[in-house]
């Protein structure tokens, strides 16, 4: 019976280690006082953004961070802790957590991890203000198209000017 409990805990640690290693970003929040409805809504919003949230015991989180070779994040694992992971969009967990921290008094961002590096509360809040991955890609395409568009407009203006000049 005791071995089964140990095996179950080890499986939980292993699952968190995988999440930590695969995550582009991790946001650690204090959720004490969050209603079931608010927690459900937050999880649903995270899922829509390609992220997920888990409530895990702090001892499991500390062991997982140690096993994953992440130093400095264990200080965040104090009190009621929920952890949001994203393997796709590094901005998503920060945006959702910041929204809920602003709208719901019970949610408090403690800090997190960005691309394998421990991040402070301020860094997570800065990340939350960035556009989503799709928004950034859209901006990049716009920037790349601008020189071509400007060149085409210049050529068109020259051609129009030549058409307006009287024949000699």
Backbone torsions as a table, in degrees:
resi	resn	phi	psi	omega
1	UNK	NA	-46.1	-179.7
2	UNK	-65.1	-38.1	179.1
3	UNK	-65.0	-35.9	178.3
4	UNK	-63.3	-41.6	178.3
5	UNK	-64.0	-42.9	178.7
6	UNK	-63.2	-41.9	178.5
7	UNK	-63.7	-40.7	179.1
8	UNK	-64.0	-42.4	178.7
9	UNK	-65.8	-39.8	178.8
10	UNK	-64.8	-38.4	177.3
11	UNK	-63.3	-38.8	178.3
12	UNK	-65.8	-43.1	177.3
13	UNK	-60.8	-45.8	-179.5
14	UNK	-60.0	-40.2	179.5
15	UNK	-65.0	-41.3	179.2
16	UNK	-68.7	-38.0	176.9
17	UNK	-58.3	-46.5	178.7
18	UNK	-60.1	-45.3	178.6
19	UNK	-60.5	-43.1	179.8
20	UNK	-64.5	-42.6	-178.0
21	UNK	-69.0	-35.9	-175.8
22	UNK	-87.9	-13.1	-173.6
23	UNK	-76.3	136.2	171.0
24	UNK	-79.3	-30.2	174.6
25	UNK	-150.3	152.4	179.6
26	UNK	-135.6	134.8	176.3
27	UNK	-124.2	127.6	-180.0
28	UNK	-103.4	126.4	-178.7
29	UNK	-128.0	152.7	170.4
30	UNK	-94.0	124.9	-173.8
31	UNK	-115.2	9.1	-176.6
32	UNK	-56.2	124.4	-179.8
33	UNK	97.0	-5.3	177.9
34	UNK	-70.4	129.4	179.1
35	UNK	-74.5	163.8	179.0
36	UNK	-60.3	-41.5	-179.4
37	UNK	-63.8	-44.0	179.5
38	UNK	-64.6	-41.9	178.4
39	UNK	-63.7	-41.9	179.0
40	UNK	-63.5	-43.6	178.8
41	UNK	-63.5	-41.5	179.7
42	UNK	-64.1	-44.0	178.0
43	UNK	-62.0	-42.6	-179.6
44	UNK	-63.3	-42.9	179.5
45	UNK	-64.9	-39.2	176.9
46	UNK	-63.6	-42.8	178.8
47	UNK	-60.6	-40.8	178.1
48	UNK	-60.4	-29.7	-179.1
49	UNK	-91.8	4.2	179.5
50	UNK	82.6	21.5	179.7
51	UNK	-122.8	173.0	175.2
52	UNK	-148.0	158.8	-177.7
53	UNK	-125.7	141.4	177.5
54	UNK	-132.0	146.7	170.7
55	UNK	-104.0	118.4	-173.8
56	UNK	-132.3	144.3	177.2
57	UNK	-61.2	143.6	-177.9
58	UNK	-60.6	-35.7	179.2
59	UNK	-64.4	-38.3	178.0
60	UNK	-65.7	-43.6	179.6
61	UNK	-62.4	-42.5	179.2
62	UNK	-63.0	-45.0	179.4
63	UNK	-63.8	-40.2	179.8
64	UNK	-65.8	-43.6	178.6
65	UNK	-61.6	-42.0	178.1
66	UNK	-63.2	-45.9	-179.6
67	UNK	-65.4	-30.7	179.6
68	UNK	-84.0	-5.8	179.0
69	UNK	76.7	26.3	-179.6
70	UNK	-99.1	120.3	-178.7
71	UNK	-107.5	142.4	175.6
72	UNK	97.8	-18.9	-177.9
73	UNK	-82.2	-21.3	-177.0
74	UNK	-61.3	-22.5	177.6
75	UNK	-64.8	-22.6	-179.6
76	UNK	-80.7	-16.6	-175.2
77	UNK	-88.5	66.1	179.2
78	UNK	-133.0	135.5	-179.7
79	UNK	75.3	-169.9	-179.3
80	UNK	-63.3	121.4	-173.0
81	UNK	-127.8	127.6	169.4
82	UNK	-118.0	147.4	-176.0
83	UNK	-131.6	127.3	-179.2
84	UNK	-106.1	132.1	-178.0
85	UNK	-118.6	146.4	170.2
86	UNK	-138.8	126.5	177.6
87	UNK	-94.8	-9.8	-175.4
88	UNK	-109.9	-69.5	-174.5
89	UNK	-102.3	110.7	-177.8
90	UNK	-65.6	-18.0	-177.3
91	UNK	-84.0	-28.9	-170.8
92	UNK	-54.9	-53.9	-178.5
93	UNK	-61.6	-37.2	-179.7
94	UNK	-66.5	-42.5	179.7
95	UNK	-61.9	-49.1	-178.1
96	UNK	-65.2	-45.4	-179.8
97	UNK	-62.4	-41.7	179.7
98	UNK	-65.5	-38.4	178.3
99	UNK	-62.3	-47.4	-179.0
100	UNK	-69.7	-34.8	177.8
101	UNK	-64.3	-33.3	179.5
102	UNK	-76.5	-42.1	-173.8
103	UNK	-87.5	-28.5	-174.7
104	UNK	-120.6	116.4	-175.6
105	UNK	-58.2	-29.0	-175.2
106	UNK	-71.2	-21.4	-176.5
107	UNK	-92.6	128.0	177.9
108	UNK	-134.7	122.8	178.0
109	UNK	-75.9	130.2	179.4
110	UNK	-95.7	-33.3	-175.7
111	UNK	155.3	-154.8	179.1
112	UNK	170.9	-148.2	-176.0
113	UNK	-148.9	135.8	178.2
114	UNK	-126.4	121.0	179.1
115	UNK	49.6	43.1	175.1
116	UNK	85.0	-2.6	-179.4
117	UNK	-110.5	135.6	179.5
118	UNK	-63.6	136.2	-176.8
119	UNK	-121.7	144.5	178.0
120	UNK	-80.5	171.3	176.2
121	UNK	-57.1	-43.8	-179.0
122	UNK	-62.1	-41.9	179.2
123	UNK	-65.4	-38.8	177.5
124	UNK	-65.5	-41.8	178.6
125	UNK	-65.2	-38.2	176.0
126	UNK	-63.4	-42.4	178.6
127	UNK	-60.9	-37.1	-178.9
128	UNK	-64.9	-23.3	-179.2
129	UNK	-85.3	-10.4	178.9
130	UNK	-73.2	152.8	173.6
131	UNK	-67.4	161.8	177.6
132	UNK	-65.7	171.7	178.9
133	UNK	-57.2	-45.0	179.6
134	UNK	-63.6	-39.5	177.5
135	UNK	-63.4	-42.2	178.3
136	UNK	-64.7	-41.0	178.0
137	UNK	-64.1	-39.1	177.5
138	UNK	-61.7	-43.3	178.0
139	UNK	-63.2	-41.0	179.8
140	UNK	-62.1	-45.4	178.9
141	UNK	-60.8	-42.3	179.5
142	UNK	-61.8	-43.4	179.5
143	UNK	-65.1	-40.0	-179.8
144	UNK	-70.3	-30.8	-179.4
145	UNK	-78.3	-25.3	-173.6
146	UNK	-55.7	-48.3	-179.8
147	UNK	-62.4	-39.7	-179.9
148	UNK	-66.3	-43.4	179.2
149	UNK	-62.9	-45.0	-180.0
150	UNK	-62.8	-41.0	178.4
151	UNK	-62.9	-44.3	179.8
152	UNK	-63.0	-40.7	178.5
153	UNK	-65.6	-38.1	178.6
154	UNK	-65.3	-45.8	178.5
155	UNK	-61.5	-42.4	179.7
156	UNK	-63.7	-41.8	179.4
157	UNK	-63.6	-40.7	178.4
158	UNK	-64.9	-44.2	179.4
159	UNK	-63.2	-41.2	178.8
160	UNK	-65.1	-38.0	179.0
161	UNK	-65.9	-40.6	179.1
162	UNK	-64.2	-38.7	179.6
163	UNK	-66.2	-31.4	-178.0
164	UNK	-80.6	-19.3	-179.4
165	UNK	-71.8	139.8	178.5
166	UNK	-70.8	147.1	179.4
167	UNK	-71.2	141.0	-177.0
168	UNK	-86.4	NA	NA
